[in-house]
Amino acid sequence: MTYATDDLYDEVAYIAYHFHWDMDTILDLEHPDRRRYVTQIARLNRLATSGGR
């Protein structure tokens, strides 16, 4: 099974936007690690927009 190209681009763009990492660094991550960063960024964004609650 291959990972959908659009999903990969979404993950790379999301991490790059928030962490300012270059594409090669992000693509060097294993898929589960990339997903974990995406999840953590989303969690931090939710906390920031909800006032930390």
BELDA-V985353 format. One line per field, one symbol per residue. phi: phi as a letter, one per 30 degrees, with the letter a starting at -180 (. if undefined). A space follows every 50 residues. Layout:
phi=???
This chain:
phi=.cdeedddddddddddddciddedddddddeddddddedddddddddddc iic
